[in-house]
Amino acid sequence: MTSRSYSSNEVGTPAAIARAHSVHAGSLSFPDCESASYQSSPVFQPNALAITLFSPNDVDAAKNAPVTNPSAWAVKQDWARHQALIKRLYLSEKKPLAEVMRLMDSQHGFRATAKMYKMHIKQWGLDKKNKDFEMRAIVRKHKQRVDQGKGSIIRVRGQLRGFAEVVRYWDRKGVSIDDIIARQTVSPTPEAVEIFTPGPSPILTPQVLAVPERIFRVVRDYFNSSFESRTWVRTEPLSRCYNIKDKEHVGDCGNELVVQCSIACRLFSRNLFEEAGQTLIAATAKIKNIVLSEHPETLLEVFRLISNVRYLGRDEVALIVLRQFSALGKILLGSEHPLSRICEWLVSIYASDFDDIVIGCMRCMANQFESFVGPMHLTALISRLNLIEFAGRKGDNHIQVLQTLLGQCEKTLQPFDIRIVLVRTDLAYTYFAQGYYVEARTLSQKNIACSQYFQPEYVRVLHQNEGLYMVAKCQYALGEVGSAIENLLTAIDSHVSRYGAQDSRTRMWLIQLEEWYLEQGLRNSAAQVRERREKTLVSVGMD
């Protein structure tokens, strides 16, 4: 992690899939690629399972759900009803206005001009464009706080901004920051601007610019010493590296932590605060064991988690997790342990070019893994995919980079190697995020066809269900609502059958299904899904 704007708020990326279960060399069988018939069938049917949450009438209703004002422009009631959805698409998922307009028209029958959208976006406080008066206010306020010795976290219309972004804004306009400060005009802070103090930092140094290099050096030294001392075990290319001290494999809890925090963020966005809080408490309870495991991928999971929750607009969750890792690291491993120090530093520089530093750390980790186990090793590939995902959210050519990596894997590996499926999955999520739904569905259907031959069985089921989930998302985006609901239900039931109702991925998919039902006006079906999800909370002690 990671981009989840694909929804790179998605947790079913290759890193998440591969971490969920170890895969061992020689454990997979590879059939003839040409024999797979994945190009057509819109509905995948592995096994019929017992639980059914919708009736055929519901699916028909979803297919034919009435749209709002099918031949007229949107009116006041329409804007009120769709405000949350437009906000999610435009602000949370960062889709361009033209794409939001297209989706709202094609999927919801919501017709409005660009001028109408812009008027309501301004009224709702969702405008993404930076304003000169806001940027001037940030410069002045930031200077005042620096003079007072205070750090600053900056938000504009709820979105985090680093001060470096403000500096670049004025650089593009040919305006000096010093000139703005020298004017000394007094005016209230604009309503859209929030500047507040981050949590207290134990790092007492004026050498702010030295912190990133210190983090990178500690990461490199940590990896070198762990591999050279054989604390971290190099494995065969199709197996994950592991810590020799982690005999119970509790390090695998890292993936569960990422998934549960993503679920919590999604619940917060729906104002389900109690369930979100319970989920977050259950997630952070795993941090102690994760810290003690000192798994080779622990830092990777920390950065993936930060990437996901920041993308979902929940910086407070990222800070909570970082502080807990830092505090428990000091207690359990010592204040000088690399994990403790890195998390501590990250908290201290959270509002200052944070994303660039995280990308630097992830690049450093990917390079270290590749130098010790090779670029096509499963762990190294997962690390590289997380870097590509996170960097893609910062504007890199995500699709082209993944296409190049996929080409390299296809030239080097056997046609049905699971590593090719991981890269193809990430590319499918990226296609989806950028609105290429047909391409994303085609890749996902291909993964389903490949994964049905995987061994052992739990690997096969996991990849089939992940592929089916993405097929369902693409179908829903393309307006094939009935097939989407049917496929998502199949994936959920299959996952419950193999992993149990308490599995976090199952909860995430149930939340998605509930949202679809609500969007289609099927409130009874949505209520049944929510009841089913709430039962899983009771069964795992989160009531």
C-alpha positions as CSV (number, residue, x, y, z in Angstrom):
1,M,0.0,0.0,0.0
2,T,-1.1,0.2,-2.3
3,S,-4.8,3.8,-4.9
4,R,-6.5,3.2,-3.3
5,S,-8.6,7.1,-7.2
6,Y,-8.7,3.5,-6.9
7,S,-10.2,3.0,-4.7
8,S,-7.1,2.4,-3.4
9,N,-9.2,2.6,-0.4
10,E,-9.4,-1.0,-1.4
11,V,-7.8,-3.6,0.8
12,G,-7.9,-6.4,-1.7
13,T,-4.6,-5.4,-3.3
14,P,-1.9,-8.0,-4.1
15,A,-0.1,-7.2,-0.9
16,A,-3.2,-7.8,1.2
17,I,-4.0,-11.1,-0.7
18,A,-0.5,-12.5,-0.4
19,R,-0.1,-11.6,3.2
20,A,-3.3,-13.2,4.2
21,H,-1.8,-16.6,3.6
22,S,1.8,-17.9,2.9
23,V,2.4,-19.5,-0.4
24,H,5.2,-22.1,-0.7
25,A,7.3,-23.1,-3.7
26,G,6.0,-26.1,-5.6
27,S,2.6,-25.7,-4.1
28,L,0.9,-24.5,-7.3
29,S,-0.1,-26.3,-10.4
30,F,-0.1,-24.6,-13.8
31,P,-2.6,-25.7,-16.5
32,D,-2.7,-24.7,-20.1
33,C,-3.4,-21.0,-20.2
34,E,-5.4,-21.2,-23.5
35,S,-7.9,-23.7,-22.0
36,A,-9.4,-21.2,-19.6
37,S,-12.7,-19.7,-20.7
38,Y,-12.8,-16.5,-18.8
39,Q,-13.6,-14.0,-21.6
40,S,-17.4,-14.3,-21.4
41,S,-19.3,-15.6,-18.4
42,P,-20.5,-12.6,-16.4
43,V,-21.3,-14.7,-13.3
44,F,-18.9,-17.0,-11.7
45,Q,-20.4,-19.9,-9.7
46,P,-17.9,-22.0,-7.6
47,N,-20.4,-23.5,-5.1
48,A,-23.9,-22.8,-4.1
49,L,-24.0,-21.8,-0.5
50,A,-26.7,-21.7,2.1
51,I,-27.1,-18.0,3.1
52,T,-29.1,-15.8,0.7
53,L,-29.7,-12.2,1.4
54,F,-31.7,-11.2,-1.6
55,S,-34.6,-12.6,-3.6
56,P,-34.9,-12.7,-7.4
57,N,-37.4,-9.9,-7.0
58,D,-34.7,-7.8,-5.3
59,V,-32.3,-8.3,-8.1
60,D,-34.9,-7.5,-10.7
61,A,-35.7,-4.4,-8.8
62,A,-32.1,-3.4,-8.7
63,K,-31.8,-3.9,-12.4
64,N,-34.8,-1.8,-13.1
65,A,-34.5,0.6,-10.1
66,P,-36.2,3.9,-11.0
67,V,-33.8,6.8,-11.6
68,T,-34.4,10.3,-10.5
69,N,-36.0,12.6,-13.1
70,P,-35.0,10.5,-16.1
71,S,-35.7,13.2,-18.6
72,A,-35.2,16.3,-16.5
73,W,-32.5,18.2,-14.8
74,A,-31.8,17.6,-11.1
75,V,-33.9,19.5,-8.6
76,K,-33.3,20.6,-5.0
77,Q,-34.5,17.3,-3.6
78,D,-32.2,15.3,-5.9
79,W,-29.2,17.3,-4.8
80,A,-30.0,16.7,-1.2
81,R,-30.5,12.9,-1.7
82,H,-27.2,12.5,-3.7
83,Q,-25.0,14.9,-1.7
84,A,-23.2,12.2,0.2
85,L,-22.5,10.2,-3.0
86,I,-21.2,13.2,-4.9
87,K,-19.0,14.1,-2.0
88,R,-17.5,10.6,-1.8
89,L,-16.8,10.5,-5.6
90,Y,-15.4,14.1,-5.8
91,L,-13.6,14.5,-2.6
92,S,-12.9,11.1,-1.0
93,E,-12.2,9.2,-4.3
94,K,-10.7,12.4,-5.9
95,K,-12.5,11.8,-9.2
96,P,-12.5,14.7,-11.8
97,L,-15.7,16.6,-12.0
98,A,-16.3,15.3,-15.6
99,E,-16.0,11.7,-14.3
100,V,-18.4,12.4,-11.4
101,M,-20.9,13.9,-13.8
102,R,-20.6,10.8,-16.1
103,L,-21.0,8.3,-13.3
104,M,-24.0,10.2,-11.7
105,D,-25.7,10.4,-15.1
106,S,-25.1,6.8,-16.3
107,Q,-25.5,5.0,-13.0
108,H,-28.1,7.1,-11.1
109,G,-29.9,9.1,-13.9
110,F,-28.8,12.3,-12.2
111,R,-28.6,15.0,-14.9
112,A,-26.9,18.4,-14.1
113,T,-24.7,20.8,-15.9
114,A,-21.1,21.5,-14.9
115,K,-22.2,25.0,-13.7
116,M,-24.8,23.4,-11.4
117,Y,-22.3,21.0,-10.0
118,K,-19.8,23.8,-9.3
119,M,-22.4,25.9,-7.6
120,H,-23.3,23.1,-5.2
121,I,-19.7,22.0,-4.7
122,K,-19.0,25.5,-3.6
123,Q,-22.1,25.6,-1.3
124,W,-21.1,22.3,0.3
125,G,-17.5,23.4,0.8
126,L,-16.0,20.8,-1.5
127,D,-14.1,23.0,-3.9
128,K,-10.6,21.5,-4.5
129,K,-9.0,24.6,-6.0
130,N,-6.6,26.5,-3.7
131,K,-7.5,30.2,-3.2
132,D,-4.9,33.0,-2.9
133,F,-6.4,34.4,0.3
134,E,-6.4,31.0,1.9
135,M,-2.7,30.4,0.9
136,R,-1.7,33.8,2.2
137,A,-3.5,33.1,5.5
138,I,-1.6,29.8,5.8
139,V,1.7,31.5,5.2
140,R,1.1,34.1,7.9
141,K,-0.3,31.7,10.4
142,H,2.5,29.2,9.9
143,K,5.1,31.9,10.4
144,Q,3.4,33.0,13.7
145,R,3.4,29.4,14.9
146,V,7.1,28.8,13.9
147,D,8.0,32.0,15.9
148,Q,6.2,30.5,18.9
149,G,8.0,27.2,18.5
150,K,4.9,25.3,17.5
151,G,4.5,22.6,14.8
152,S,1.5,22.8,12.5
153,I,-0.9,20.4,10.8
154,I,-2.8,22.2,8.0
155,R,-6.1,21.3,6.6
156,V,-8.0,23.1,3.8
157,R,-11.6,22.0,3.4
158,G,-10.8,18.9,5.4
159,Q,-7.8,17.8,3.2
160,L,-4.4,17.7,4.7
161,R,-1.8,20.1,3.2
162,G,1.9,20.1,3.8
163,F,3.5,23.6,4.0
164,A,5.8,22.6,1.1
165,E,2.6,22.5,-1.1
166,V,1.9,26.1,-0.1
167,V,5.4,27.1,-1.0
168,R,5.1,25.4,-4.4
169,Y,1.8,27.1,-4.9
170,W,3.4,30.6,-4.6
171,D,6.5,29.5,-6.5
172,R,4.3,28.7,-9.5
173,K,2.8,32.2,-9.3
174,G,6.3,33.8,-9.0
175,V,5.5,35.1,-5.5
176,S,8.1,35.0,-2.6
177,I,7.0,33.6,0.7
178,D,9.1,36.4,2.3
179,D,7.1,39.0,0.5
180,I,3.8,37.6,1.8
181,I,5.1,37.6,5.4
182,A,6.5,41.1,5.0
183,R,3.1,42.6,4.2
184,Q,1.9,41.8,7.8
185,T,-1.7,42.2,6.9
186,V,-4.1,41.2,9.7
187,S,-7.2,39.2,8.7
188,P,-9.1,36.4,10.3
189,T,-8.2,32.8,9.2
190,P,-10.6,31.7,6.4
191,E,-13.3,29.3,7.4
192,A,-12.0,26.5,5.1
193,V,-8.5,26.6,6.7
194,E,-7.6,24.7,9.9
195,I,-4.2,24.9,11.5
196,F,-3.5,23.0,14.7
197,T,-0.7,21.5,16.7
198,P,0.3,17.9,16.3
199,G,0.8,15.6,19.3
200,P,4.0,16.3,21.4
201,S,7.1,15.0,19.7
202,P,10.0,13.5,21.6
203,I,12.4,14.5,18.8
204,L,14.0,17.8,19.9
205,T,16.1,18.9,17.0
206,P,16.1,21.9,14.7
207,Q,17.6,19.8,11.9
208,V,14.3,19.0,10.3
209,L,15.9,18.3,6.9
210,A,18.1,15.6,8.5
211,V,15.2,13.5,9.7
212,P,14.3,11.9,6.4
213,E,17.9,10.8,5.8
214,R,18.1,9.5,9.3
215,I,14.9,7.4,8.7
216,F,16.2,6.0,5.4
217,R,19.6,5.1,7.0
218,V,17.9,3.4,9.9
219,V,15.7,1.4,7.5
220,R,18.7,0.3,5.5
221,D,20.7,-0.7,8.6
222,Y,17.7,-2.5,10.1
223,F,17.3,-4.7,7.0
224,N,21.0,-5.3,6.6
225,S,21.5,-6.4,10.2
226,S,18.4,-8.5,10.3
227,F,19.2,-10.5,7.1
228,E,22.9,-10.7,7.8
229,S,22.4,-12.0,11.3
230,R,19.8,-14.5,9.9
231,T,17.1,-13.2,12.2
232,W,15.1,-12.7,9.0
233,V,15.1,-15.9,7.0
234,R,15.5,-15.8,3.2
235,T,13.1,-18.3,1.6
236,E,12.3,-19.9,-1.7
237,P,11.0,-17.3,-4.3
238,L,7.3,-18.4,-3.8
239,S,7.4,-18.1,0.0
240,R,7.5,-15.1,2.2
241,C,10.5,-14.1,4.3
242,Y,9.9,-14.5,8.1
243,N,11.5,-13.9,11.5
244,I,13.1,-17.0,13.0
245,K,11.8,-15.9,16.4
246,D,8.2,-15.7,15.2
247,K,7.4,-19.3,15.5
248,E,3.6,-18.7,15.8
249,H,3.6,-16.5,12.8
250,V,1.8,-13.7,14.7
251,G,3.4,-11.3,12.3
252,D,0.6,-12.2,9.9
253,C,-1.6,-10.1,12.1
254,G,-0.2,-7.0,10.2
255,N,-2.6,-7.6,7.2
256,E,-5.5,-8.0,9.6
257,L,-4.6,-4.7,11.2
258,V,-4.6,-2.9,7.8
259,V,-7.9,-4.4,6.8
260,Q,-9.7,-3.5,10.1
261,C,-8.4,0.0,10.1
262,S,-9.7,0.5,6.5
263,I,-13.1,-0.9,7.7
264,A,-13.1,1.6,10.6
265,C,-12.4,4.5,8.2
266,R,-15.2,3.4,6.0
267,L,-17.6,3.2,8.9
268,F,-16.5,6.6,10.1
269,S,-17.3,8.1,6.7
270,R,-20.9,6.7,7.1
271,N,-21.2,8.2,10.6
272,L,-21.4,4.7,12.1
273,F,-19.2,5.9,14.9
274,E,-19.8,3.2,17.5
275,E,-19.1,0.3,15.2
276,A,-16.1,2.2,13.7
277,G,-14.7,2.8,17.2
278,Q,-15.1,-0.9,18.2
279,T,-13.4,-1.9,15.0
280,L,-10.5,0.4,15.6
281,I,-10.1,-0.8,19.2
282,A,-10.1,-4.4,18.0
283,A,-7.5,-3.6,15.3
284,T,-5.1,-1.7,17.5
285,A,-5.2,-4.6,20.1
286,K,-3.1,-6.6,17.6
287,I,-0.2,-4.1,17.6
288,K,1.5,-5.6,20.6
289,N,1.9,-9.0,18.9
290,I,2.9,-7.4,15.7
291,V,5.6,-5.4,17.4
292,L,6.9,-8.5,19.2
293,S,7.0,-10.6,16.0
294,E,9.5,-8.2,14.3
295,H,8.3,-9.7,11.1
296,P,10.3,-8.6,7.9
297,E,7.1,-7.0,6.5
298,T,6.0,-5.2,9.7
299,L,7.3,-1.8,8.5
300,L,5.8,-2.5,5.1
301,E,2.4,-3.1,6.7
302,V,2.7,0.1,8.8
303,F,3.4,2.2,5.7
304,R,0.5,0.4,3.8
305,L,-1.8,1.2,6.6
306,I,-0.8,4.8,6.7
307,S,-1.3,5.0,2.9
308,N,-4.8,3.6,3.1
309,V,-6.2,5.6,6.0
310,R,-4.7,8.9,4.7
311,Y,-6.2,8.2,1.3
312,L,-9.5,7.7,3.1
313,G,-9.1,11.1,4.7
314,R,-8.5,9.8,8.3
315,D,-5.2,11.2,9.4
316,E,-6.2,10.9,13.0
317,V,-6.3,7.1,12.6
318,A,-2.8,7.1,11.1
319,L,-1.5,9.1,14.0
320,I,-3.2,6.9,16.6
321,V,-1.6,3.8,15.0
322,L,1.9,5.4,14.6
323,R,1.9,6.6,18.2
324,Q,0.9,3.2,19.5
325,F,3.6,1.4,17.5
326,S,6.1,3.9,18.8
327,A,5.0,3.6,22.4
328,L,4.8,-0.2,22.4
329,G,8.0,-0.5,20.5
330,K,9.8,1.5,23.3
331,I,8.3,-0.7,26.0
332,L,8.7,-4.1,24.3
333,L,11.8,-3.6,22.1
334,G,13.5,-0.6,23.6
335,S,13.6,3.1,22.6
336,E,16.6,2.6,20.3
337,H,15.0,-0.2,18.3
338,P,14.5,0.8,14.6
339,L,10.8,0.2,14.6
340,S,10.3,2.5,17.7
341,R,12.5,5.2,16.3
342,I,11.0,5.2,12.8
343,C,7.4,5.4,14.1
344,E,8.5,8.2,16.5
345,W,10.1,10.2,13.7
346,L,7.1,9.7,11.5
347,V,4.8,11.2,14.1
348,S,7.2,14.2,14.5
349,I,7.2,15.1,10.8
350,Y,3.6,14.1,10.0
351,A,2.6,17.4,8.5
352,S,5.9,18.2,6.7
353,D,6.3,16.5,3.3
354,F,5.1,13.3,4.9
355,D,4.1,11.5,1.7
356,D,7.4,12.1,0.1
357,I,9.2,10.6,3.1
358,V,7.0,7.6,3.2
359,I,7.6,7.0,-0.5
360,G,11.3,7.2,0.2
361,C,11.1,4.7,3.0
362,M,9.0,2.3,0.8
363,R,11.5,2.6,-2.0
364,C,14.3,1.9,0.4
365,M,12.6,-1.2,1.7
366,A,11.8,-2.5,-1.8
367,N,15.4,-2.1,-2.8
368,Q,16.6,-3.8,0.3
369,F,14.3,-6.8,-0.2
370,E,15.4,-7.1,-3.8
371,S,19.1,-6.9,-2.9
372,F,18.8,-9.8,-0.4
373,V,16.2,-12.1,-2.1
374,G,16.0,-10.9,-5.7
375,P,13.4,-8.8,-7.5
376,M,11.1,-11.7,-8.4
377,H,10.9,-13.1,-4.8
378,L,7.3,-13.0,-3.4
379,T,8.2,-10.7,-0.5
380,A,10.3,-8.3,-2.8
381,L,7.5,-8.2,-5.3
382,I,4.9,-7.4,-2.7
383,S,7.1,-4.6,-1.4
384,R,7.5,-3.2,-5.0
385,L,3.8,-3.3,-5.6
386,N,3.1,-1.3,-2.4
387,L,5.6,1.3,-3.5
388,I,4.0,1.6,-7.0
389,E,0.6,1.9,-5.5
390,F,1.5,4.6,-3.0
391,A,3.6,6.6,-5.5
392,G,0.8,6.3,-8.0
393,R,-1.4,8.3,-5.7
394,K,1.2,11.1,-5.8
395,G,0.9,11.4,-9.6
396,D,3.3,8.8,-11.0
397,N,2.2,6.9,-14.2
398,H,0.7,4.1,-12.3
399,I,-0.8,2.1,-15.2
400,Q,2.4,2.3,-17.3
401,V,4.6,1.2,-14.4
402,L,2.4,-1.8,-13.6
403,Q,2.2,-2.8,-17.3
404,T,6.0,-2.8,-17.5
405,L,6.3,-4.9,-14.3
406,L,3.6,-7.3,-15.6
407,G,5.6,-7.7,-18.8
408,Q,8.8,-8.4,-16.9
409,C,7.0,-11.1,-14.8
410,E,5.4,-12.7,-17.8
411,K,8.8,-13.0,-19.5
412,T,10.5,-14.4,-16.4
413,L,7.9,-16.6,-14.8
414,Q,5.6,-19.5,-15.7
415,P,2.3,-18.5,-17.2
416,F,0.2,-19.4,-14.1
417,D,2.7,-18.2,-11.5
418,I,0.9,-16.6,-8.5
419,R,3.2,-13.6,-8.7
420,I,1.8,-12.7,-12.2
421,V,-1.7,-12.9,-10.7
422,L,-0.7,-10.5,-8.0
423,V,0.6,-7.9,-10.4
424,R,-2.4,-8.4,-12.7
425,T,-4.7,-7.9,-9.7
426,D,-3.0,-4.6,-8.8
427,L,-3.3,-3.5,-12.4
428,A,-7.0,-4.4,-12.4
429,Y,-7.6,-2.2,-9.3
430,T,-5.7,0.7,-11.0
431,Y,-7.8,0.3,-14.2
432,F,-10.9,0.4,-12.0
433,A,-9.8,3.5,-10.2
434,Q,-9.2,5.4,-13.4
435,G,-12.6,4.4,-14.9
436,Y,-11.4,1.5,-17.2
437,Y,-14.1,-0.9,-15.9
438,V,-14.1,-3.2,-18.9
439,E,-10.3,-3.7,-18.8
440,A,-10.4,-4.2,-15.0
441,R,-13.1,-6.8,-15.4
442,T,-11.2,-8.7,-18.1
443,L,-8.1,-8.9,-16.0
444,S,-10.1,-10.1,-13.0
445,Q,-11.9,-12.8,-15.0
446,K,-8.5,-14.0,-16.2
447,N,-7.3,-14.2,-12.6
448,I,-10.3,-16.2,-11.6
449,A,-9.6,-18.6,-14.5
450,C,-6.0,-19.0,-13.4
451,S,-6.6,-19.2,-9.7
452,Q,-9.1,-22.1,-9.9
453,Y,-6.1,-24.4,-10.5
454,F,-4.0,-23.1,-7.5
455,Q,-3.0,-25.4,-4.7
456,P,-3.4,-25.5,-1.7
457,E,-7.2,-25.0,-1.6
458,Y,-7.1,-21.9,0.7
459,V,-5.0,-20.0,-1.8
460,R,-7.4,-20.9,-4.6
461,V,-10.4,-19.8,-2.7
462,L,-8.8,-16.5,-1.7
463,H,-7.8,-15.5,-5.2
464,Q,-11.1,-16.6,-6.7
465,N,-13.1,-14.6,-4.3
466,E,-10.9,-11.5,-4.7
467,G,-11.2,-11.8,-8.4
468,L,-15.0,-12.2,-8.2
469,Y,-15.2,-9.2,-5.9
470,M,-13.5,-7.0,-8.5
471,V,-15.7,-8.4,-11.3
472,A,-18.7,-7.4,-9.2
473,K,-17.4,-3.9,-8.6
474,C,-16.8,-3.5,-12.4
475,Q,-20.3,-4.8,-13.2
476,Y,-21.9,-2.4,-10.7
477,A,-19.9,0.5,-12.2
478,L,-21.1,-0.5,-15.7
479,G,-24.7,-0.6,-14.6
480,E,-25.0,-4.4,-14.5
481,V,-26.4,-4.2,-11.0
482,G,-28.2,-7.5,-10.7
483,S,-25.1,-9.5,-11.8
484,A,-22.9,-7.4,-9.5
485,I,-25.0,-8.2,-6.5
486,E,-25.2,-11.9,-7.4
487,N,-21.4,-12.1,-7.8
488,L,-20.6,-10.2,-4.6
489,L,-23.0,-12.5,-2.6
490,T,-21.3,-15.5,-4.1
491,A,-17.9,-14.2,-3.1
492,I,-19.1,-13.4,0.4
493,D,-20.7,-16.8,0.9
494,S,-17.6,-18.6,-0.4
495,H,-15.4,-16.6,1.9
496,V,-17.5,-17.3,4.9
497,S,-17.6,-21.0,4.0
498,R,-13.7,-21.2,4.0
499,Y,-12.6,-18.5,6.5
500,G,-15.7,-18.0,8.8
501,A,-18.1,-15.1,9.3
502,Q,-15.6,-13.2,11.4
503,D,-13.1,-12.7,8.6
504,S,-12.4,-9.0,8.1
505,R,-12.5,-9.2,4.3
506,T,-16.0,-10.6,4.7
507,R,-17.0,-7.6,6.8
508,M,-15.6,-5.2,4.2
509,W,-17.6,-6.9,1.4
510,L,-20.8,-6.9,3.5
511,I,-20.3,-3.1,3.9
512,Q,-20.0,-2.7,0.2
513,L,-23.1,-4.8,-0.5
514,E,-25.1,-2.8,2.1
515,E,-24.1,0.4,0.3
516,W,-25.2,-1.0,-3.1
517,Y,-28.6,-2.0,-1.7
518,L,-29.0,1.5,-0.2
519,E,-28.1,3.2,-3.4
520,Q,-30.6,1.1,-5.3
521,G,-33.3,1.9,-2.7
522,L,-33.5,-1.8,-1.5
523,R,-33.7,-0.9,2.2
524,N,-35.0,-4.2,3.4
525,S,-32.1,-6.1,1.8
526,A,-29.7,-3.5,3.2
527,A,-31.1,-4.0,6.7
528,Q,-30.6,-7.8,6.4
529,V,-27.0,-7.3,5.3
530,R,-26.4,-4.9,8.2
531,E,-27.9,-7.4,10.7
532,R,-25.7,-10.1,9.3
533,R,-22.6,-7.9,9.7
534,E,-23.6,-6.9,13.3
535,K,-23.8,-10.6,14.2
536,T,-20.2,-11.0,13.3
537,L,-19.3,-8.2,15.7
538,V,-20.9,-10.1,18.6
539,S,-19.2,-13.3,17.6
540,V,-15.7,-11.7,17.8
541,G,-16.4,-9.9,21.1
542,M,-16.8,-6.4,19.6
543,D,-20.3,-5.8,20.9
